[in-house]
Amino acid sequence: MKKIVSFGLIVVLAFMLMAKQAKAAVLPENPPVIGVESTTTDFYSHWQPGSFGATRIGDQGVAMALTSGFGLRAGLRTPFNVTDFEMQLDLSYMDPGTAAITFFGPQGSYISGNGAVLTVEFVKHTTVANKYLVAVQIGSGVHNVSLPEFILAEQGDWEDANWKGYHVVAPEDVITVSIKEVGSDVNVTINGQVFTVASSTFYSNFADKTNSYFLVGALNMDGSVQTLIANYVVDANRRAYYAEDGAFDTFKTNLEALETALLEDLSVIANVQAAQAINANLDIDSLKSYDKNFYQARFDAAQSTLAQAITELGGDIVLDELEAAIVNLENKVNLITNYTTANQAIAQLTIAQDKEVAVDDSEFTPEQVTRLGVLSDRIEAADALIISKVHDLVSGQIDAFEAAVLDLSDISKVNAALDARAAVSNNLISLLVEADQIEFNDAFDAAETVLLDATQTLDGWIVGDNTYVIENNNSFEATFLGSGLGEGNNGLFYELEQLDVRNFKMTLDISAITVEAGGWISFGIMENPEIFSTADDASVHNNKGLFFLIIPDGANQARVEIYMLSLYSNRFFDAKRTATLTINLSNEIVVDFSTEMKTVSGVTDEYLKISIGGQVMTGDTITTRSLKTSLATGKGYLYLAATGGTYASKNTIAVSLINGKTPVSDSLVVDYAPAPHVITTTLSYELETLTDKNIEFYNRDLAYTVKVNDVLVDASNYTYANNILKLKASFLETLEAGEHTVKIETAGGVASVALTITAAPQVPQSSNPVVWISVGLGGVVVLAAAAFFVFKKKGI
């Protein structure tokens, strides 16, 4: 049900904010250029950098050049907390009819079946100025129809009735959207109009609603370049960062004050000291990387001017500047927790050391010389402390890795060891002296050897790179990192035996599936013990087979795409079936393949029955005849693999059963033995008719025998072709009249046909009686008809 919060203080405040910031942005003198990345903004394209460009506008604004088209998307590098989010967009420069698309999801995701978890779209009316439709949609799929909470019946249809959402007239083409989670609900405010949606619905597809990437695209489907201005895109952390007295505002204010102070007469000690005091509070490392890039040139120029003035004045003012640099150094040393902060401290150490070297103490007083000595000692102490802290950090990381590999008894502990390995910073190690580097690298290598020895072998299976597998209670558990495709791919490939896809069962549990865009877990049965190829040519024939992609599609849910690479697949996409399944990942997933006989439109055929996670494939089904164009014998090699797994977002599975056996059994083969199928259940034959009789029978690729009354019938007495068993009349003539049972036996069972043999009909008797006249003496027998004959003699 739609909930609209009544106007009150919150709406008044919202309109005040909009009035303050609603002025349409002005395109920069140098507008964004397609294919040119901006280092002074957070905007970039994860997948298609050649289709986007950006330039910075003011403190928070960015002008985005977007190549319109379905599937094209860019976004911001750093993730957002979507429980407290706000954006203000200026759509003045978008063409009428264009849809500006903003959405949340993994880096590189998109709105149609590729990872988007929440979409906010803005459609510009083709004829009415300042009029827009805003569609808010959860999930990845249909994107142009808003949640019902945002569709107001009284507003009627949009000019294109396929688009449904909130209609808004935006002054100066500026739209502000804020998202705020309050208790169990979410308030979404669009230019002052507040809508409420249940939090459980709004965030239902988020893996982490406090940490999601923000992406942008444009739809015109014609490749035109659209310019979108984002006056700001913020969450709670960014709002605090850009707020008055926040890190950004503090730096900007101090830099402007320093630049002003440096315009004074710098031959006056007081003026230089005033500039020094301001500079002591100026820390460019407090900025985000793109803001640092934005201000770097101005900052460097100010530092150069100040340094020159200090050098010219000399004396205590030089020492003051050196001490300020040392204070900054000591502060940065205290903040060392990782490579970035250690590197910042080292950079500041270099600055302090350079200033120390540049000091000319030839005219110093004894007191100044003493002070310089004290300052030099502080630099040495800071240098030693940097080395000590870096050494301690690395030592802690190595210790954690060594401890983690001591117990690799289940996959959760393996994953913990992988995380501990990833936490070891090679960059930090590189900051140490050579002897320490050697010591730590040796310790790391030894721990990694323990990890790999325990997790990269599995009897009967080829274990791919970046695959970590462990046997546990007669099952195996595996984590796949990186890609299952290409060189050095991950995966598990069963090489001992071919398994029959027509009679296959596997029980697996997906304990973790990546949320990275384009990520999936896959399994299949292929001609070779390899993963499928995604080639766009007939080379896919080199490894045909049946395989499945399990793709995350919301919380604890995934869709299963089905592929059959066959002789008719001239590229990877030809293999895709139109049917998909939706499964629940919170339960064990039973994969069950069998065959079934079905009559469709009067035609009987054998079909592959595919069931995954309790969901049965009903559309675009596969006949066993067509399966032979993929797997000639119905058999192939089982594989499991994945793509998109990272240390932060792993692909982890457990396999407990394959064909009813533990997956570490000596053999996993189960014979394919379906029951024979007969259409003809009764049959009759009349003796002496000499006509062969047909039984419509499907042996389902199995050897068979024929028995009548439990007596084996010689194969010369029948033929079998095109699912017709033909019993020869010569054989049927040997059977006595009466009831018989024909049994057709295969390894899968027995099919019986009731056979009735009827006697040949009696020769019918004539209606004229025959009289036998015997003349004994002459030994002559005369047969004469009893009919009365009249002979008329000629001439009488």
Secondary structure, 3 states (H helix, E strand, C coil): CCCECCCCHHHHHHHHHHHHHCCCCCCCCCCCCCCCCCCCCCEECCCCHHHEEEEEECCCEEEEEEECCCCCCEEECCCECCCEEEEEEECCCCCCCCEEEEEEECCCCECCCEECCEEEEEEECCCCCCEEEEEEEECCCCCCECCHHHCCHHHCCCCCCCCECEEEECHHHEEEEEEEEECCEEEEEECCEEEEEEHHHHCCCCCCCCCEEEEEEEECCCCCEEEEEEEEEEEHHHHHHHCCCCHHHHHHHHHHHHHHHCCCCCCCHHHHHHHHHHHCCCCHHHCCHHHHHHHHHHHHHHHHHHHHHHHHHCCHHHHHHHHHHHHHHHHHHHCCCCHHHHHHHHHHHHHHHHHHHHCCCCCCCHHHHHHHHHHHHHHHHHHHHHHHHHHHHHHHHHHHHHHHCCCCCCHHHHHHHHHHHHHCCHHHHHCCCHHHHHHHHHHHHHHHHHHHHHHCCECCEEECCCEEEEEECCEEEEEECECCCCCCCCCEEECCCCEECCCEEEEEEEEECCCCCCCEEEEEEECCCCCCCCCCCHHHHHHCEEEEEEEECCCCEEEEEEEEECCCCCCHHHHEEEEEEEEECCCCEEEEEEEEEEEECCEEEEEEEEEECCEECCCCCEEHHHHCCCCCCCEEEEEEEEECECCCCCEEEEEEEECCECCCCCCCCCCCCCCCEECCCEEEEECCCCCCEEEEEECCCCCEEEEECCEECCHHHEEEECCEEEECHHHHCCCCCEEEEEEEEECCEEEEEEEEEECCCCCCCCCCCEEEEEECCCCEEEEEECCCCCCCCCCC
